[in-house]
Every structure is written in structure tokens, then in C-alpha cells.
């Protein structure tokens, strides 16, 4: 009976986690569009370009945002046309394209990151600071457990 109860609790926790994720993501999408006229996908790409290592390739960027290289190539083209990023071909291999934020992109991302942080704090406001710290700790442990191989799994 205990194993079944554990499975039920795991399922309930998963469903609540996904519901919260979906609600927060929907809120962020709406707010980014309303305030900055940009999609969450554009924001994600700009934020990933901004983190080290500098000037990622399109392949590295597709891995960071978990999207196909074709989708990234299309989005990067649109974002570059808006003047937020610049592309340059690798000196070593002309097939490789690196991307970086332009000055306009840096200014836009700085404003978006500040708003994004405030919106996340607003979304989590139902939790007391101690509850938020406990949630962060629990999710950190869950993530670490998910990254380690489970017993009996193939490498």
C-alpha cells in the first residue's frame, strides 16, 4: 500500500509542478508580448546568447534552448533583422555561424531581465520566503536525482 501511495503522491506532485510551470510560462509570455512586443522564444534566445561562453554558435544555441538548428536559424534571422543580435561566420569554418548581442540587444535584454525577475517574484508571492527556500532546496535535490543514472538504467 505504501508504494502505491508514494506513486500517487509522485503523480500529484508532478501534475502540480507542471500546472504551476504552465501558469507561470503563460503569464510570462503574455507580459513579454505586452511590454516588449517579443515572444518568450526571442527572450530565451537573447538570454542564452548573453551567458558564457561568449558568441555561441547556432549549434550551441540550439542545444541551450532545446530547439532544432533549423528553428534556431529561422529565429536568429528574425532577431538579427530586428537589430538585436549580429551573426558572423567563424574564421576557422565558414559553415559555422556565431551570434552576439548588439548594443540595442543588450539594452533590450537588460530591461527584459529586470522585468522577468520582478514577474517571477510576483508569481511566487504566494509563498513565504522560507517556503520558497524549501521549494528551491527540494527542486535542487530532485534535479540532482534526475541527473544521476537510475538503478538498472542503460548508460
KAFEN-V721444 format. One record per residue. N is the residue number from 1. RES is the residue in three letters. SS is DSSP state (H for helix, E for strand, - for the rest). OMEGA is omega in radians with two decimals (none if undefined). D_LAST is the distance of its C-alpha to the last C-alpha in whole Angstrom. Layout:
# KAFEN-V721444
n->N res->RES ss->SS omega->OMEGA d_last->D_LAST
n->N res->RES ss->SS omega->OMEGA d_last->D_LAST
This chain:
# KAFEN-V721444
n->1 res->UNK ss->- omega->-3.13 d_last->31
n->2 res->UNK ss->H omega->3.13 d_last->30
n->3 res->UNK ss->H omega->3.12 d_last->26
n->4 res->UNK ss->H omega->3.12 d_last->28
n->5 res->UNK ss->H omega->3.10 d_last->29
n->6 res->UNK ss->H omega->3.12 d_last->26
n->7 res->UNK ss->H omega->3.12 d_last->25
n->8 res->UNK ss->H omega->3.12 d_last->28
n->9 res->UNK ss->H omega->3.10 d_last->28
n->10 res->UNK ss->H omega->3.12 d_last->24
n->11 res->UNK ss->H omega->3.12 d_last->25
n->12 res->UNK ss->H omega->3.14 d_last->29
n->13 res->UNK ss->H omega->3.12 d_last->27
n->14 res->UNK ss->H omega->-3.13 d_last->25
n->15 res->UNK ss->H omega->3.10 d_last->28
n->16 res->UNK ss->H omega->3.11 d_last->30
n->17 res->UNK ss->H omega->3.13 d_last->27
n->18 res->UNK ss->H omega->3.12 d_last->27
n->19 res->UNK ss->H omega->3.11 d_last->31
n->20 res->UNK ss->H omega->3.10 d_last->31
n->21 res->UNK ss->H omega->-3.11 d_last->29
n->22 res->UNK ss->H omega->3.12 d_last->31
n->23 res->UNK ss->H omega->3.14 d_last->34
n->24 res->UNK ss->H omega->-3.14 d_last->34
n->25 res->UNK ss->H omega->3.12 d_last->32
n->26 res->UNK ss->H omega->3.12 d_last->35
n->27 res->UNK ss->H omega->3.14 d_last->38
n->28 res->UNK ss->H omega->3.11 d_last->36
n->29 res->UNK ss->H omega->-3.09 d_last->37
n->30 res->UNK ss->H omega->-3.10 d_last->40
n->31 res->UNK ss->H omega->3.09 d_last->41
n->32 res->UNK ss->H omega->3.14 d_last->40
n->33 res->UNK ss->H omega->-3.08 d_last->41
n->34 res->UNK ss->H omega->-3.04 d_last->45
n->35 res->UNK ss->H omega->-3.03 d_last->45
n->36 res->UNK ss->H omega->-3.12 d_last->43
n->37 res->UNK ss->- omega->-3.10 d_last->43
n->38 res->UNK ss->- omega->3.10 d_last->40
n->39 res->UNK ss->- omega->3.06 d_last->37
n->40 res->UNK ss->H omega->3.11 d_last->34
n->41 res->UNK ss->H omega->3.11 d_last->32
n->42 res->UNK ss->H omega->3.12 d_last->34
n->43 res->UNK ss->H omega->3.14 d_last->34
n->44 res->UNK ss->H omega->-3.13 d_last->30
n->45 res->UNK ss->H omega->3.11 d_last->31
n->46 res->UNK ss->H omega->-3.13 d_last->33
n->47 res->UNK ss->H omega->3.13 d_last->32
n->48 res->UNK ss->H omega->3.09 d_last->29
n->49 res->UNK ss->H omega->-3.09 d_last->31
n->50 res->UNK ss->H omega->-3.10 d_last->33
n->51 res->UNK ss->- omega->-3.14 d_last->30
n->52 res->UNK ss->- omega->-0.08 d_last->29
n->53 res->UNK ss->- omega->-3.08 d_last->28
n->54 res->UNK ss->- omega->3.08 d_last->31
n->55 res->UNK ss->- omega->3.12 d_last->32
n->56 res->UNK ss->- omega->3.03 d_last->28
n->57 res->UNK ss->E omega->3.08 d_last->28
n->58 res->UNK ss->H omega->3.10 d_last->28
n->59 res->UNK ss->H omega->3.10 d_last->24
n->60 res->UNK ss->H omega->3.13 d_last->23
n->61 res->UNK ss->H omega->3.13 d_last->25
n->62 res->UNK ss->H omega->3.07 d_last->24
n->63 res->UNK ss->H omega->-3.11 d_last->20
n->64 res->UNK ss->H omega->-3.09 d_last->22
n->65 res->UNK ss->- omega->3.10 d_last->24
n->66 res->UNK ss->- omega->3.10 d_last->21
n->67 res->UNK ss->- omega->3.12 d_last->24
n->68 res->UNK ss->- omega->3.13 d_last->24
n->69 res->UNK ss->H omega->3.11 d_last->26
n->70 res->UNK ss->H omega->3.11 d_last->29
n->71 res->UNK ss->H omega->3.13 d_last->29
n->72 res->UNK ss->H omega->3.14 d_last->29
n->73 res->UNK ss->H omega->3.13 d_last->31
n->74 res->UNK ss->H omega->-3.14 d_last->34
n->75 res->UNK ss->H omega->3.13 d_last->34
n->76 res->UNK ss->H omega->3.09 d_last->34
n->77 res->UNK ss->H omega->3.14 d_last->37
n->78 res->UNK ss->H omega->-3.13 d_last->39
n->79 res->UNK ss->H omega->3.08 d_last->38
n->80 res->UNK ss->H omega->3.11 d_last->39
n->81 res->UNK ss->H omega->3.09 d_last->42
n->82 res->UNK ss->- omega->3.09 d_last->43
n->83 res->UNK ss->- omega->-3.10 d_last->43
n->84 res->UNK ss->- omega->3.11 d_last->41
n->85 res->UNK ss->E omega->3.07 d_last->38
n->86 res->UNK ss->E omega->3.10 d_last->39
n->87 res->UNK ss->E omega->3.01 d_last->37
n->88 res->UNK ss->E omega->3.12 d_last->37
n->89 res->UNK ss->E omega->3.13 d_last->36
n->90 res->UNK ss->- omega->3.08 d_last->34
n->91 res->UNK ss->- omega->-3.10 d_last->37
n->92 res->UNK ss->- omega->-3.06 d_last->34
n->93 res->UNK ss->- omega->-3.06 d_last->33
n->94 res->UNK ss->- omega->3.10 d_last->35
n->95 res->UNK ss->- omega->-3.09 d_last->32
n->96 res->UNK ss->- omega->-3.13 d_last->31
n->97 res->UNK ss->E omega->3.07 d_last->32
n->98 res->UNK ss->E omega->3.11 d_last->32
n->99 res->UNK ss->E omega->3.11 d_last->33
n->100 res->UNK ss->E omega->3.07 d_last->35
n->101 res->UNK ss->E omega->2.98 d_last->38
n->102 res->UNK ss->- omega->3.08 d_last->41
n->103 res->UNK ss->H omega->3.10 d_last->44
n->104 res->UNK ss->H omega->3.13 d_last->44
n->105 res->UNK ss->H omega->3.11 d_last->41
n->106 res->UNK ss->H omega->3.12 d_last->40
n->107 res->UNK ss->H omega->-3.13 d_last->43
n->108 res->UNK ss->H omega->-3.12 d_last->42
n->109 res->UNK ss->H omega->3.12 d_last->39
n->110 res->UNK ss->H omega->3.11 d_last->40
n->111 res->UNK ss->H omega->-3.14 d_last->42
n->112 res->UNK ss->H omega->3.14 d_last->40
n->113 res->UNK ss->H omega->3.11 d_last->37
n->114 res->UNK ss->H omega->3.13 d_last->40
n->115 res->UNK ss->H omega->-3.13 d_last->41
n->116 res->UNK ss->H omega->3.11 d_last->37
n->117 res->UNK ss->H omega->-3.14 d_last->37
n->118 res->UNK ss->H omega->3.14 d_last->40
n->119 res->UNK ss->H omega->3.10 d_last->39
n->120 res->UNK ss->H omega->3.10 d_last->36
n->121 res->UNK ss->H omega->3.10 d_last->38
n->122 res->UNK ss->H omega->-3.13 d_last->41
n->123 res->UNK ss->H omega->-3.10 d_last->38
n->124 res->UNK ss->- omega->-3.03 d_last->37
n->125 res->UNK ss->- omega->3.12 d_last->40
n->126 res->UNK ss->- omega->-3.14 d_last->40
n->127 res->UNK ss->- omega->3.03 d_last->38
n->128 res->UNK ss->- omega->-3.14 d_last->40
n->129 res->UNK ss->H omega->3.13 d_last->39
n->130 res->UNK ss->H omega->3.10 d_last->38
n->131 res->UNK ss->H omega->3.12 d_last->36
n->132 res->UNK ss->H omega->3.09 d_last->34
n->133 res->UNK ss->H omega->3.12 d_last->33
n->134 res->UNK ss->H omega->3.10 d_last->32
n->135 res->UNK ss->H omega->3.11 d_last->30
n->136 res->UNK ss->H omega->3.14 d_last->28
n->137 res->UNK ss->H omega->-3.13 d_last->27
n->138 res->UNK ss->H omega->3.14 d_last->26
n->139 res->UNK ss->H omega->3.07 d_last->24
n->140 res->UNK ss->H omega->3.10 d_last->23
n->141 res->UNK ss->H omega->3.11 d_last->21
n->142 res->UNK ss->H omega->-3.14 d_last->20
n->143 res->UNK ss->H omega->3.13 d_last->18
n->144 res->UNK ss->H omega->3.11 d_last->17
n->145 res->UNK ss->H omega->3.13 d_last->15
n->146 res->UNK ss->H omega->3.14 d_last->14
n->147 res->UNK ss->H omega->-3.14 d_last->12
n->148 res->UNK ss->- omega->-3.10 d_last->11
n->149 res->UNK ss->- omega->3.11 d_last->8
n->150 res->UNK ss->- omega->-3.14 d_last->10
n->151 res->UNK ss->- omega->3.11 d_last->10
n->152 res->UNK ss->- omega->3.14 d_last->9
n->153 res->UNK ss->- omega->3.11 d_last->6
n->154 res->UNK ss->- omega->-3.14 d_last->4
n->155 res->UNK ss->- omega->none d_last->0
